[in-house]
Amino acid sequence: MKLSLKIGLAGAAVCAVLIAGGYYYWRPAHEAVVVRAPAALPSAMVVLTQREPMPNITPAPAPNPGPDARTSSLAADVDRLAKTGKPEDAFAAFRILFACQKEQKCGDLTPGQKTMTYNLLKQAVAAHVPKSSIYLLITTPDGRAPYEVYGDPAYDAWRADARREVADAAALGDVAALNQMATLSARDNKPDKAVAYWTAYMDKAPPVLKQINDQRAAMYAKGLSPEKVAAAVAEGHAMAGGTK
């Protein structure tokens, strides 16, 4: 009996080690990838830099061509959309190229078309196409990933331009930009601005779970006095009320 008990205990210990080892080997990939290989993550989860938080972006699929322009060619779709002169079409063309760069869904796109990515996005942002501005935070003029140019002063103008465009879009009531400005303000250690932007975002965004709203608001408001929180909330309501 004693020998059997010892064998049983030894077997249990071995199983425990194997289970732990198996978890280490088979644990979800993101636990390791987030730290060691940000470029391997899906684009909506890419860790760009420690200082530039990632917008909540899930790349949209390539837009469906209209009934008079159905093609099976991404290159043809980009050409058609880029030539209409419409900012919304420029943004649609950008999304096709963005998916190519971030998801490697390039089809028959040419190297020359890929160089159009940033300029197409800028056309959309200049016309205040909804949600377009936040893509500037993760789209460099030369196509390099933002985490690759972290700390490079040659990209300071791009960073400043992206922040300015997102702030301008937020001032015009772009819901995605309001959400992003809340995150950026928190990163900049401006909790009052983070609360204001988040309040404006919640005023204009589609209904979401109240619990999520409360959790995020509490996170942004941490360290602020009740009076400052109230002032920031009032600023956010006013911001939302004064935008389209």
MINUTOR-467877 format. One record per residue: residue in one letter; x, y, z of N, C-alpha, C in turn. Coordinates in steps of 0.02 Angstrom, whole numbers, plus 50000, padded with zeros to 5 digits. Last residue first. Layout:
// MINUTOR-467877
AXYZXYZXYZ
...
END
This chain:
// MINUTOR-467877
K489465341648266488945338848224488795331648244
T489655349548427489905346448366489325343248328
G489215353948548489415359048499489695356248435
G488965342948626488405346948604488575352048552
A490245338548654489805334348612489225338448585
M490675349148735491045347348674490605343248627
A489795348248841489785354248798490125352848732
H490205336048893489515336848869489465342848822
G491525339548928491395334348879490695334848850
E491315349149027491675351048966491535345948910
A490705341049123490325346549094490645348849028
V491795332849152491185329949124490765335249090
A492645342349208492845338849147492245335649113
A491925346049322492085351149271492265347849205
A491895333849391491265337049370491385342149315
V493255332249415492895327349374492255330449347
K493495343049498493815342849432493485337749386
E492725339249608492585345449574492885345549503
P493315327349652492635327249626492455333549587
S495015327049587494525328649639493825328249610
L495895313449511495565319949507495085320949565
G496325300549526496745305849551496445312749547
K495505294449385495895292749444496365298449463
A494795296049270494705301149322495125299849384
Y495065285049191495305291549169495295296649227
M494415275149267495125274649253495415281449234
A493095279549265493455279149329494205278749319
A492825278049129492795284649159493175284749225
R492925264049117493395268349081493415275349113
Q491865259949201492555257649212493055262249179
D490745266149144490935267749212491665265849226
N490715259949017490775267149023491035269049092
I490505246749054491115248549019491245256049025
Q489235247949111489795245749153490465247549120
K488395250949008488555256249056489155254349099
L488775245848844488635243848912488845249248961
V488225258448726488655253048747488475251248819
P487475266448587487415264048655487895258248669
P488675275548485488095271148492488065268448563
A489305291748543489395284848519488735280948523
K489085303948603488965303348531488995296148505
D489345302648737488745306348717488575305048644
M490565296448736489995292548759489335296048740
Y491355307148691491315300948651490695297048671
A491225315948797490975317848731490885311748687
T491885308248893491185310148903490875312048837
W493175307548839492785301448847492045302948856
Y493545321048844493485317648779493065311248785
A493525322648985493105326848941493005323448874
V494465313349030493765312749051493315316749005
A495605318748968495385311948952494655310848971
K495695330949030495535330748959495305323848938
D496015326349159495415330349149495205330349076
P497235319449142496625315749157495985319749147
K498505319549062498015324949066497335321849080
N499585311349026499475313249096499035319449103
D499595306648901499965312948912499885315448984
R498725296148913499435294748904499865300848919
A497545303348915497735299448974498475297848971
S497565308248785497595312948841497795309448905
L497435296448711498045300348704498115305248763
T496125292448749496705288248763497355292148761
A495395303348701495355301548772495965297348791
M495685302548567495955308248605495905307048680
Q494945291148532495675290948530495985296648569
N493635295848548493875290048587494635289948589
L493655305848451493525307548521493775301948566
A493855298248335494375302948356494275304948429
A492645291348325493265287548334493835292048359
V491765302248306491705297948365492355294148378
D492015318548268492165311748244492205307148304
G491805331848303491325326848326491435319848299
L492735341148279492175341148232491665335648250
A493685338048372493325344448380492715344948335
A494165326448313493785326048376493375332348387
A494865331948207494285327748193493845326948256
D495875338548278495405342448237494775338348222
A496515327548336496215332548379495705336748340
V496975321348219496495317748263496145322748309
E497845331248172497265329248132496755325548174
R498815331448274498415337448258497785335648220
R499355318548267499005320748328498565326748314
A499905319148137499395314248153498995316348215
D500855329348152500305330148105499735325348121
A501725323548244501375329648261500775330748216
R502185312548169501835311448232501425317648251
W502805319148061502245314548049501835313548113
A503825325848129503305329748093502695325448079
D504595315248176504255319648224503695323548189
Y505385307048102504655305948097504265310348146
A506665309848131506455311148062505705310348054
P506895305348260506675312348251506455313948180
D506325290448318506705293348262506455300448250
G505535284548413506095288548436506505291748381
Y505055271848305504985274648372505615278448393
V504975265648188505265272348186505195275848254
E504375253648212505035253448182505375260348184
Y503115256548254503585254248305504305253848278
P502495260348131502675265348181503165262848234
A503185253147982502765252348041502975257348095
R503285262647830503605259047885503135258547945
G502715270647733502465263847741502805259847796
D503055283847726503435279147684503245271847694
P502155290247814502185292247744502555287347699
T501285278147917501835282747905501865284547831
T499955275048009500145274947938500675280247926
I499435276548132499755270148118499945269448045
L498855288848139499285286848195499665280448181
L497985289248034498625292748027499115290848082
Y496835283348076497295279048039497975282548029
I496095293548129496455289348176496945284748140
S495455299648018496025302848050496425298148095
S494335292147975494955291947937495555294547976
K493125293048040493585287848061494255287948025
P492335302147908492315299047975492795293247983
V493275313747820492905307447814492915304047881
H493825326747806493495324647869493045318547859
A494615329847703493895330747692493495328547752
A495845326147752495735333247736494995334847726
V495675312247756495705316047819495565323447806
A495705308947620495105307547660495095311647724
Q496995312947587496425315847552495785314847593
K497745304547671497745311747683497175315247647
L497515292247608497265293447675497235300947690
L498205294447489497485293147487497175294347555
N499505295647540499185301347507498435300447502
Y499765282647590499745288447635499375294247603
T499665274347470499285273147531499205279447573
M500405274447356499855279247360499505279247427
T501265264047353501545270447373501015275847380
K500495254047300500615253947372500915260447397
Q500565256447165499935257947200500045258247275
G501865251847139501695258847128501055260847164
P501765238147163502175242247207502015249747200
T500025233047140500705234247115501105238447166
L498925219747181499135226647190499875227447170
D498315207547171498705209747114498925217047119
G498395203147340498135201447274498595203747218
C498665206347473498855211047421498595209347351
K498595204947623498085203147574498165207747514
Q499345207747736499655204147680499145201347631
E498875215747832498615208847833498915204647777
K499515227947811499465225247879499255217947881
Q499545230347672500145231447713500105227847780
C498225226947633498815223847600499425224447645
A497475235447709497405228247720497995224447689
F497865247247646498025246147717497995238747733
L497275245947522498005245947527498245244747598
I495935246647560496185240747523496935240247530
R495915259147619495785253147660496005246847625
F496145267747510496645267147564496535260747604
A494935266247446495535263847413496095262947465
A494125272547541494005265547524494615262447490
F494655285347536494705281547598494595274147586
A494275288747407494995288647424495105284547488
D492915288547424493215283447382493965283047394
E492775299747503492545293347529492845287547489
P493225309947418493615308147477493415301347506
K493245307947243492825308247303493235305947364
G493955305747130494005312347160493595313147223
T494055293947062493405297347063493445304447090
K495255287147066495155291947011494495295747015
A495255277847166495715283447173495585288947121
L494355268247120494175272347177494615278547182
R495085262647012494425265647001494245270447058
D496255258047075496295262947021495625266547012
V495705248647165496075254447190496115259847136
D495135239547073494705243147121495055249347148
A496265234747007495755238546969495305242447016
A496895228447115497235233847079496735238147041
L496005218447147496115223747195496445229747161
S494855211147042495535213647045495585219347096
S493665207647001493975202847046494695204847057
T492325219746996492955216846972493185211647022
R490985229546948491185223446984491825220746954
A490295241546917491025241246919491255235246960
D488965242946930489235244646864489995243946863
P488685239947061488455235247010488745236646941
G490215244247152489515245147132489325240447076
P491255233547252491145238047196490405238647180
N491415233547425491105230147368491005235047311
P492995237047500492305238847485492045235047424
A493895225247595493875229247535493155230747517
P493505226647771493635222847710493615227447649
A494355237247887493745235247852493925231247791
P495365233548025495325235447955494695232847921
T494945239848173494925233448139494855235048065
I495615249948297495485249148226495465241848207
N495805259948411495395253948408495175252748337
P497535264948401496825266148395496435259648392
M498795262048519498485259748457497755261748454
P499785275148587499305269748594498955268248528
E501365278448591500825280048544500315274448547
R502275273548678502045280448688501465282248642
Q502715261348647502475262248715502175269048726
T502035257248488502565259748530502285260248600
L501145246648438501545251048396502145253748434
V500575231448438500855236048487501345240548449
V499115226848353499825228148349500035233048403
M497805223248343498115222248408498855223948407
A497365224448216496965227848266497285227348335
S498245216348144498335223548142497935227248195
P498875202548239498385205448193498405212948199
L500685201848266499995202048289499515204348234
A501955203048225501615196948206500875196948227
A502515214448274502325214548204501935208448184
P502885211648407502275215348393502055215048321
A503605200648485503545201448413502915205048394
R503675201148626504265199548587504205201048513
V502455205348685503085207948710503645207048659
V501455199248613501375206348630502045209248650
V501825185848609501925190048550501895197448567
A501475179648728502175180648712502275185748657
E500105180648727500455181848789501195183048777
H499635177148603499705184248617500075185648681
A499515163248600500105166348569500195173648590
P499075154548748498885158948691499475162848665
R500135140148778499765146048801499595150448741
W500845128748752500245129848712499855136048733
Y501925129148840502045128248768501445130248726
Y501335130948963501845135648941501935135248866
Y500475120048965500195126848964500705131848939
G501425109948971500985110448914500675117248909
G501975112149096502385112949037501975113648975
A500855109249173501145115949175501575117249114
I500685095849137500145100649125500425107749124
L501895090349181501725090049110501185095149093
V501795092549318502335095749280502175095949206
A500685084649346500655091849358501185095549319
C501175072049314500615074849275500575082449283
V502145070749414502355070849344501805073949301
A501295070249525501775075749518502005076449446
A500605058549502500235064849504500695070749494
G501655049349513501305050049450500925056649447
A501955050749648502455052549597502135053649530
L500785045949703500975052949714501485055249663
G500825032649659500275037049640500445044349648
I501985028149722501955028249648501405032949624
K501575029349854502135033249830502135033849754
L500535020149855500385027249869500945031749843
S501215008449830500715010849782500575018249791
L501975007649946502315008349882501835010949829
K500965006150041501385012150044501745013249977
M500424993950000500005000050000500435006350000
END
